[in-house]
Amino acid sequence: MSTTAAEIETLNEAFYTAIESGDLDRMTEIWAEDEDGRVAMCVHPGWPMLSGRAEVLRSWALIMANTPYIQFVLTDVHTTVVGDVAVLTCAENILTAADSEDATFAAGRVVATNTFVRTPEGWRLWFHHGSPVLQGDDDDESEG
């Protein structure tokens, strides 16, 4: 793995750690500033496209404020770097807990594409797109 790819994967891990810890300050550092011809964009599973750094960061603030517990285990991580752009794809294996007395947990899987751009301040996240992987009872039967 190249040094740049390793740097991107470290930044990607910091992105997910910021979500897990509810660290909006760190999340803000990770996202690229909007510039002419390049604005931050984000697609959360089931949400419409969010465009512009302020709107993207507001969405993360809402998610963090309303998620009492979340943990990511990333698998199938692949990184491609072409010039000043890097694309990382991965599977987010997610465990969440409801904010209730019975401490119920839910698991899910999302495939994500995170696109990073090299800026004067270093690599920054430019675009995040998460798409849910639908799983049903038929999936369990076909694996058996």
Phi, psi and chi 1 to 4 in degrees:
 res  aa     phi    psi   chi1   chi2   chi3   chi4
   1 MET       -  138.4  175.7 -175.0  -38.6      -
   2 SER   -72.5  160.8   74.2      -      -      -
   3 THR   -61.0  -40.1  -55.7      -      -      -
   4 THR   -65.4  -44.0  -57.0      -      -      -
   5 ALA   -61.3  -40.3      -      -      -      -
   6 ALA   -64.1  -38.8      -      -      -      -
   7 GLU   -63.4  -42.0 -173.9  178.4  -11.1      -
   8 ILE   -63.9  -44.2  -64.3  -57.9      -      -
   9 GLU   -65.7  -33.8  -69.1 -176.7   14.0      -
  10 THR   -66.8  -42.7  -61.9      -      -      -
  11 LEU   -65.5  -38.8 -176.9   57.5      -      -
  12 ASN   -61.0  -43.3 -167.5   65.2      -      -
  13 GLU   -62.1  -38.3  -69.8  169.9   12.3      -
  14 ALA   -64.2  -35.5      -      -      -      -
  15 PHE   -59.3  -49.7  168.4   64.2      -      -
  16 TYR   -70.7  -33.8  -71.9   99.2      -      -
  17 THR   -64.1  -39.0  -60.9      -      -      -
  18 ALA   -61.4  -41.0      -      -      -      -
  19 ILE   -64.0  -49.6  -59.2  167.3      -      -
  20 GLU   -58.2  -39.5  -69.7  175.1  -19.8      -
  21 SER   -92.5   -2.7   61.8      -      -      -
  22 GLY    65.1   35.1      -      -      -      -
  23 ASP   -94.5   87.5 -171.2  -15.7      -      -
  24 LEU   -66.8  -32.0 -170.6   57.6      -      -
  25 ASP   -61.9  -44.6  -70.4  -23.0      -      -
  26 ARG   -66.9  -40.0 -178.1   66.0  178.5  120.0
  27 MET   -59.3  -41.8 -179.0   66.1   72.7      -
  28 THR   -61.9  -38.8  -59.5      -      -      -
  29 GLU   -66.1  -31.8  -66.4  171.3    2.6      -
  30 ILE   -75.4  -34.0  -69.9  168.6      -      -
  31 TRP   -80.7  140.6  -81.5   88.1      -      -
  32 ALA   -69.5  148.2      -      -      -      -
  33 GLU   -72.2  147.9  -63.7  -76.5  -16.3      -
  34 ASP   -70.6  141.5  -67.5  -20.0      -      -
  35 GLU  -137.6  168.3  -66.1 -176.4   -4.2      -
  36 ASP   -57.0  125.9  -73.6  -20.6      -      -
  37 GLY    83.0   -3.5      -      -      -      -
  38 ARG  -149.6  111.3 -173.2 -165.4   77.3 -141.9
  39 VAL  -121.3  149.1  -63.2      -      -      -
  40 ALA   -63.6  141.7      -      -      -      -
  41 MET  -139.7  150.1  -66.6 -178.3  -70.5      -
  42 CYS  -150.0  138.2 -176.1      -      -      -
  43 VAL  -125.9  109.2  177.8      -      -      -
  44 HIS   -85.1  149.5  -61.5  -67.7      -      -
  45 PRO   -53.7  124.0  -26.7   35.8      -      -
  46 GLY    84.1   -2.0      -      -      -      -
  47 TRP  -102.1  160.3  -69.4   39.8      -      -
  48 PRO   -75.3  168.4   27.2  -33.5      -      -
  49 MET   -61.7  130.4  169.0   79.1   76.0      -
  50 LEU  -104.6  133.7  -57.6  174.9      -      -
  51 SER  -129.6  131.2 -177.4      -      -      -
  52 GLY   103.2  136.2      -      -      -      -
  53 ARG   -55.6  -44.3 -171.3  170.1 -170.6  -90.9
  54 ALA   -61.8  -43.6      -      -      -      -
  55 GLU   -66.7  -41.0 -172.9  174.1   -4.3      -
  56 VAL   -62.8  -48.3  168.5      -      -      -
  57 LEU   -65.9  -34.9  -69.9  173.6      -      -
  58 ARG   -61.9  -39.1 -172.6  174.5   10.9 -115.9
  59 SER   -63.7  -40.6   75.3      -      -      -
  60 TRP   -67.7  -37.0  -73.0  111.7      -      -
  61 ALA   -61.0  -42.6      -      -      -      -
  62 LEU   -64.4  -44.4  -72.5  169.1      -      -
  63 ILE   -62.5  -47.0  -70.8  168.7      -      -
  64 MET   -64.0  -38.6  -69.0  174.7 -176.0      -
  65 ALA   -69.7  -24.0      -      -      -      -
  66 ASN  -112.5   14.9  -67.3  -69.4      -      -
  67 THR  -123.8  101.4  -53.9      -      -      -
  68 PRO   -67.7  -31.2   16.2  -22.9      -      -
  69 TYR  -152.2  133.4  175.7   82.4      -      -
  70 ILE  -150.1  140.1 -169.7  164.5      -      -
  71 GLN  -136.6  136.4  179.4 -177.8    4.5      -
  72 PHE  -112.8  134.4  -66.4   88.2      -      -
  73 VAL  -118.2  113.1  175.7      -      -      -
  74 LEU   -89.7  134.0  -57.7 -179.4      -      -
  75 THR  -132.8  168.9   56.7      -      -      -
  76 ASP    53.5   43.9  -54.6  -41.4      -      -
  77 VAL   -80.7  125.6  176.9      -      -      -
  78 HIS  -133.5  132.3  -60.1  -78.0      -      -
  79 THR  -124.6  132.4  -55.0      -      -      -
  80 THR  -126.3  129.3  -57.6      -      -      -
  81 VAL  -117.1  126.0  179.9      -      -      -
  82 VAL  -131.1  104.0  179.1      -      -      -
  83 GLY    63.0 -122.0      -      -      -      -
  84 ASP   -97.9   17.4  -69.8  -23.1      -      -
  85 VAL  -128.7  139.0  174.9      -      -      -
  86 ALA  -130.9  136.8      -      -      -      -
  87 VAL  -118.2  125.8  176.8      -      -      -
  88 LEU  -119.2  125.9 -177.0  146.1      -      -
  89 THR  -111.7  147.1   57.7      -      -      -
  90 CYS  -160.3  167.8   63.8      -      -      -
  91 ALA  -105.6  127.3      -      -      -      -
  92 GLU   -95.8  110.7  -55.8  170.6   -8.6      -
  93 ASN   -95.7  111.7  -58.7  -79.4      -      -
  94 ILE  -112.3  135.5  -53.9  167.1      -      -
  95 LEU  -120.4  125.2 -178.8   64.4      -      -
  96 THR  -127.7  157.8   59.7      -      -      -
  97 ALA  -125.1  141.9      -      -      -      -
  98 ALA   -77.9  155.1      -      -      -      -
  99 ASP   -87.0   74.2 -170.0   13.5      -      -
 100 SER  -143.9  169.6   64.8      -      -      -
 101 GLU   -71.6  -27.3  -65.5  177.0   12.5      -
 102 ASP   -85.8   -0.2   58.0   -0.1      -      -
 103 ALA    48.5   57.6      -      -      -      -
 104 THR   -83.8  143.0   56.7      -      -      -
 105 PHE  -113.0  152.5  -73.5   87.6      -      -
 106 ALA  -134.5  144.6      -      -      -      -
 107 ALA  -119.1  149.4      -      -      -      -
 108 GLY  -155.5  172.0      -      -      -      -
 109 ARG  -136.0  133.1 -174.3  172.6  168.4   94.3
 110 VAL  -130.2  137.1  171.1      -      -      -
 111 VAL   -95.6  137.5  -68.8      -      -      -
 112 ALA  -131.0  148.0      -      -      -      -
 113 THR  -121.8  121.6  -58.6      -      -      -
 114 ASN  -116.5  119.9  -64.4  -37.3      -      -
 115 THR  -107.3  127.6  -57.0      -      -      -
 116 PHE  -113.0  152.4  -61.4   85.3      -      -
 117 VAL  -130.8  141.4   61.3      -      -      -
 118 ARG   -80.2  126.6 -169.7 -173.6  -32.4 -104.7
 119 THR  -120.6  172.2   71.2      -      -      -
 120 PRO   -59.4  -24.1  -26.5   35.2      -      -
 121 GLU   -89.0   -1.7  -65.2   77.7   32.0      -
 122 GLY   114.5 -171.8      -      -      -      -
 123 TRP   -69.3  138.4  -72.6   97.7      -      -
 124 ARG  -138.4  152.1  -63.7  -68.6 -176.2  -95.5
 125 LEU   -74.7  130.0 -175.1   56.4      -      -
 126 TRP  -109.3  -39.4  172.6   20.0      -      -
 127 PHE  -145.9  131.3 -174.7   82.9      -      -
 128 HIS  -124.2  129.5  168.1   76.7      -      -
 129 HIS  -133.2  116.3 -174.5  163.3      -      -
 130 GLY  -112.0  132.2      -      -      -      -
 131 SER  -126.7  126.9 -178.5      -      -      -
 132 PRO   -68.2  147.4   25.3  -32.1      -      -
 133 VAL  -100.9  114.0  175.7      -      -      -
 134 LEU   -76.9  130.4  -58.1  179.2      -      -
 135 GLN  -128.4  135.8  -60.9  175.3   -3.6      -
 136 GLY  -135.7 -177.2      -      -      -      -
 137 ASP   -62.1  -33.5  -65.8  -22.9      -      -
 138 ASP   -61.7  -33.5  -66.6  -18.1      -      -
 139 ASP   -63.3  -39.8  -65.8  -21.5      -      -
 140 ASP   -66.1  -40.9  -64.9  -24.3      -      -
 141 GLU   -68.2  -37.6  -68.0  174.4    9.1      -
 142 SER   -72.5  -21.8   65.4      -      -      -
 143 GLU   -79.8  -21.4  -70.1  177.3    5.9      -
 144 GLY   -81.1      -      -      -      -      -
